[in-house]
Amino acid sequence: MTSAKMILIHPIISEKSVKEKEHNKYMFKVSLDSNKSEIKKAVEDKFKIKVDKVNTINVPRKTRKMGKYIGKTAQWKKVIVTVREGQLIKELDNI
């Protein structure tokens, strides 16, 4: 099993993720080979909170063009972590 630092890459800060904080939901970019139980344990250990639910989304590769050059973006995994009512991640609420 890998450490929480290797599973959680960084939080996702977007307009949608800021709105979801009102509903106790936080978004993170995680490593591709991590599963829901590892992600849940990593978030609970790192932020000292209780997690109710973990939803994972595999974001596929996309083709991008820059002039005559064609490339692909990287594939990555996004998770939406729902924490228990009344708890919050203080490190992410200041953003």
SULNORZI-V453037 format. One record per pair of residues at least 12 apart in sequence whose C-alpha atoms are under 10 Angstrom apart, sorted by the first residue. I is the first residue (numbers start at 1). J is the second residue. D is the distance in Angstrom with one decimal. If there is no record, write none. Layout:
{{I/J/D} {I/J/D}}
This chain:
{{1/34/9.3} {1/38/7.8} {2/34/8.7} {2/38/8.3} {2/42/9.1} {3/38/9.0} {3/39/10.0} {3/41/9.6} {3/42/7.2} {3/45/9.7} {3/46/9.8} {4/30/9.8} {4/38/8.4} {4/39/7.8} {4/40/9.7} {4/41/7.9} {4/42/4.4} {4/43/7.2} {4/44/9.3} {4/45/7.4} {4/46/6.7} {5/30/9.7} {5/42/8.0} {5/43/9.8} {5/46/8.4} {6/30/8.2} {6/31/7.3} {6/34/9.4} {6/42/9.2} {7/28/9.9} {7/29/8.7} {7/30/5.5} {7/31/5.3} {7/32/8.6} {7/33/8.6} {7/34/6.5} {7/35/9.3} {7/38/7.8} {7/39/6.8} {7/41/10.0} {7/42/7.1} {7/43/9.2} {8/28/6.8} {8/29/6.4} {8/30/4.7} {8/31/6.8} {8/34/9.2} {8/38/10.0} {8/39/7.5} {8/42/7.3} {8/43/7.8} {8/46/9.4} {8/78/9.9} {8/79/9.6} {9/28/7.3} {9/29/5.5} {9/30/5.2} {9/31/6.8} {9/78/10.0} {10/27/8.9} {10/28/5.8} {10/29/5.5} {10/30/7.3} {11/26/7.8} {11/27/5.9} {11/28/4.2} {11/29/6.1} {11/30/8.8} {11/78/9.4} {11/79/9.5} {11/92/8.0} {12/26/8.1} {12/27/5.4} {12/28/5.2} {12/29/6.5} {12/78/8.5} {12/79/9.4} {12/80/9.7} {12/92/9.8} {13/26/9.3} {13/27/7.8} {13/28/8.7} {13/92/9.1} {13/95/8.1} {14/27/9.2} {17/80/8.9} {18/92/9.6} {18/93/8.8} {18/95/8.6} {20/80/9.3} {20/82/9.5} {21/82/9.2} {21/83/9.9} {21/88/8.5} {21/89/9.4} {21/92/9.2} {21/93/8.0} {22/88/9.8} {23/82/8.0} {23/83/9.0} {23/84/9.9} {23/85/8.6} {24/51/9.9} {24/52/9.9} {24/80/10.0} {24/81/8.2} {24/82/5.7} {24/83/5.6} {24/84/7.2} {24/85/6.9} {24/86/8.2} {24/87/7.6} {24/88/6.8} {24/89/9.0} {25/51/9.8} {25/52/9.9} {25/53/9.2} {25/54/9.4} {25/79/9.8} {25/80/6.3} {25/81/5.4} {25/82/4.4} {25/83/6.5} {25/84/9.4} {25/88/9.0} {25/89/9.8} {26/54/9.8} {26/79/8.1} {26/80/5.6} {26/81/5.2} {26/82/6.6} {26/83/8.1} {26/88/9.2} {26/89/8.4} {26/92/8.5} {26/93/9.8} {27/54/9.9} {27/55/9.5} {27/56/9.7} {27/78/7.0} {27/79/5.6} {27/80/4.6} {27/81/6.3} {27/82/9.0} {28/43/9.8} {28/56/9.7} {28/77/8.6} {28/78/5.8} {28/79/5.4} {28/80/6.7} {28/81/8.0} {29/56/9.8} {29/57/9.7} {29/76/7.4} {29/77/6.0} {29/78/4.7} {29/79/6.5} {29/80/9.2} {30/56/9.4} {30/58/10.0} {30/76/7.5} {30/77/5.6} {30/78/6.1} {30/79/7.1} {31/76/7.3} {31/77/6.5} {31/78/8.7} {32/58/8.0} {32/59/9.9} {32/75/8.3} {32/76/6.1} {32/77/5.5} {32/78/8.9} {33/76/9.9} {33/77/8.8} {34/56/9.9} {34/77/8.9} {35/54/9.6} {35/56/8.3} {36/53/9.0} {36/54/6.2} {36/55/7.6} {36/56/7.3} {36/79/8.8} {36/81/9.8} {37/53/10.0} {37/54/8.4} {39/51/9.8} {39/54/7.7} {39/55/9.9} {39/56/9.5} {39/79/8.5} {39/81/8.8} {40/52/8.7} {40/53/8.0} {40/54/6.8} {40/81/7.9} {40/82/9.8} {40/83/9.9} {43/81/8.4} {43/83/9.6} {43/89/9.7} {44/83/9.3} {46/89/9.9} {47/88/9.0} {47/89/6.5} {47/90/8.3} {47/91/8.3} {48/87/9.8} {48/88/9.8} {48/89/8.6} {49/83/7.3} {49/84/7.9} {49/87/6.8} {49/88/7.5} {49/89/7.6} {50/82/9.0} {50/83/5.9} {50/84/6.0} {50/85/9.4} {50/87/7.8} {50/88/9.4} {51/81/6.9} {51/82/6.0} {51/83/4.4} {51/84/6.0} {51/85/9.7} {51/87/9.3} {52/81/7.7} {52/82/5.6} {52/83/5.3} {52/84/5.7} {52/85/9.0} {53/80/8.2} {53/81/6.0} {53/82/5.1} {53/83/7.1} {53/84/8.8} {54/79/6.7} {54/80/5.9} {54/81/4.7} {54/82/6.3} {54/83/9.0} {55/78/8.4} {55/79/5.5} {55/80/5.1} {55/81/6.5} {55/82/8.4} {56/77/7.1} {56/78/5.9} {56/79/4.4} {56/80/6.5} {56/81/8.7} {57/76/8.7} {57/77/5.8} {57/78/5.1} {57/79/6.0} {57/80/8.2} {58/75/7.6} {58/76/6.2} {58/77/4.5} {58/78/6.3} {58/79/8.6} {59/74/8.8} {59/75/5.9} {59/76/5.4} {59/77/5.7} {59/78/7.0} {60/73/8.5} {60/74/7.7} {60/75/5.0} {60/76/6.9} {60/77/8.6} {61/73/5.3} {61/74/5.5} {61/75/4.8} {61/76/8.1} {62/74/7.7} {62/75/8.1}}
